Amino acid sequence: MESLKQYSLAEVAKHNTTADLWMVIDDKVYDVTKFQNEHPGGEEILFEVAGKDATTEFTDVGHSTDAKEQMKQFVVGEIVEAERKKKATTQDWQQKALIAGSALALGLGLVLIYKALKK
């Protein structure tokens, strides 16, 4: 797989007009200028996120598998590594679960000690 051209968020922000409309979704840069008239939700929706990271908006709408497949043709690059959003890994979730479990166990232990001393 060939590597994609990398853009900063500032570079993407310059493409914020109906004549030159880019957006970022999941750290990939899309040029949707030619797709505006075809977008089922209307071109206004695309213009609202022109030049911005639209990941949250895209995810919140719940796009179909077909839509996600279709958008691949509009990829022009990706966000530079330093500006990418960190994706939570399984290890991150395991660490958070361990911390939450430890805090719960500690809290329960303190409650039991308190009750024992209160008697």
Backbone torsions as a table, in degrees:
resi	resn	phi	psi	omega
1	MET	NA	128.2	-178.7
2	GLU	-74.1	149.4	-178.8
3	SER	-78.3	148.2	-177.8
4	LEU	-88.0	150.6	174.5
5	LYS	-63.0	142.5	-177.5
6	GLN	-105.9	139.1	-179.6
7	TYR	-128.8	149.1	172.2
8	SER	-85.5	162.5	176.6
9	LEU	-62.9	-32.6	177.8
10	ALA	-65.3	-38.2	177.6
11	GLU	-65.8	-43.4	179.3
12	VAL	-62.9	-37.9	-177.8
13	ALA	-59.7	-24.1	179.5
14	LYS	-72.4	-17.0	-178.1
15	HIS	-98.8	68.4	-170.5
16	ASN	-126.0	31.4	178.4
17	THR	-121.7	165.9	179.1
18	THR	-67.0	-22.4	178.8
19	ALA	-84.6	-12.2	-176.7
20	ASP	-156.8	85.1	-169.4
21	LEU	-115.6	109.7	176.8
22	TRP	-115.1	159.1	173.7
23	MET	-153.9	166.1	179.3
24	VAL	-116.3	132.6	173.4
25	ILE	-136.6	122.7	-178.5
26	ASP	49.9	47.6	176.1
27	ASP	67.4	7.3	174.3
28	LYS	-102.6	144.2	-178.6
29	VAL	-101.0	129.5	-177.7
30	TYR	-120.2	134.1	171.4
31	ASP	-100.7	103.1	-176.7
32	VAL	-106.5	21.1	-179.6
33	THR	-52.6	-49.4	-176.1
34	LYS	-78.9	-9.0	-177.1
35	PHE	-94.6	-11.3	-173.6
36	GLN	-51.2	-48.7	-177.1
37	ASN	-69.3	-21.2	-178.4
38	GLU	-92.0	-15.9	-174.4
39	HIS	-61.7	121.1	-176.8
40	PRO	-58.8	-28.5	-179.5
41	GLY	-85.8	-1.2	-179.3
42	GLY	97.6	150.7	-177.8
43	GLU	-69.9	-25.6	-179.7
44	GLU	-60.0	-37.8	-179.7
45	ILE	-61.2	-43.0	179.4
46	LEU	-66.9	-40.3	-178.3
47	PHE	-64.7	-31.1	179.6
48	GLU	-61.6	-27.8	-178.3
49	VAL	-112.4	14.6	-179.8
50	ALA	-58.9	128.1	178.6
51	GLY	76.9	9.0	-174.9
52	LYS	-123.6	172.9	172.1
53	ASP	-82.4	116.1	-176.4
54	ALA	-107.5	19.1	-176.3
55	THR	-57.6	-48.2	-177.9
56	THR	-62.9	-46.5	179.9
57	GLU	-62.2	-43.0	-179.4
58	PHE	-63.6	-44.2	-179.2
59	THR	-67.8	-42.0	-178.1
60	ASP	-61.5	-32.8	-179.6
61	VAL	-71.6	-29.6	-179.9
62	GLY	75.7	57.6	-179.1
63	HIS	-62.6	149.6	-178.8
64	SER	-73.3	166.2	175.9
65	THR	-61.4	-39.0	178.6
66	ASP	-62.3	-42.0	179.2
67	ALA	-63.4	-42.3	179.1
68	LYS	-64.9	-35.5	177.7
69	GLU	-69.9	-42.6	-178.2
70	GLN	-63.7	-35.6	-175.3
71	MET	-68.8	-17.5	179.6
72	LYS	-57.6	-30.7	-178.7
73	GLN	-70.0	-14.0	-178.0
74	PHE	-100.2	0.7	-179.8
75	VAL	-67.8	127.9	176.3
76	VAL	-116.4	-8.5	-179.7
77	GLY	171.1	-162.0	179.0
78	GLU	-142.6	162.6	178.9
79	ILE	-73.9	143.1	178.7
80	VAL	-57.3	146.2	-175.0
81	GLU	-49.2	-45.2	-175.2
82	ALA	-64.0	-21.7	-177.2
83	GLU	-106.4	3.4	-179.0
84	ARG	-73.0	149.6	175.3
85	LYS	-76.1	136.7	179.4
86	LYS	-74.8	126.6	176.9
87	LYS	-90.3	135.9	179.2
88	ALA	-67.9	130.0	178.7
89	THR	-98.4	169.8	176.8
90	THR	-59.3	-39.3	179.8
91	GLN	-62.9	-39.8	177.4
92	ASP	-58.6	-45.4	-179.3
93	TRP	-66.4	-37.4	178.6
94	GLN	-64.3	-40.8	179.0
95	GLN	-65.0	-42.1	179.1
96	LYS	-65.1	-39.4	178.6
97	ALA	-65.4	-39.8	179.0
98	LEU	-64.0	-43.8	179.3
99	ILE	-64.5	-44.9	-180.0
100	ALA	-63.7	-42.8	178.8
101	GLY	-63.6	-41.5	178.5
102	SER	-64.1	-42.7	179.0
103	ALA	-63.6	-40.3	178.5
104	LEU	-63.6	-45.3	179.8
105	ALA	-63.7	-41.3	178.5
106	LEU	-63.6	-44.6	179.2
107	GLY	-62.3	-43.1	178.7
108	LEU	-63.4	-41.0	178.4
109	GLY	-61.9	-42.0	179.1
110	LEU	-65.1	-38.4	177.2
111	VAL	-62.8	-44.9	-179.8
112	LEU	-64.1	-40.7	177.9
113	ILE	-64.3	-44.7	179.5
114	TYR	-58.8	-45.4	-179.7
115	LYS	-65.5	-38.6	-179.7
116	ALA	-66.6	-39.4	-179.9
117	LEU	-73.3	-26.9	-177.7
118	LYS	-72.4	-24.0	-176.7
119	LYS	-69.8	NA	NA
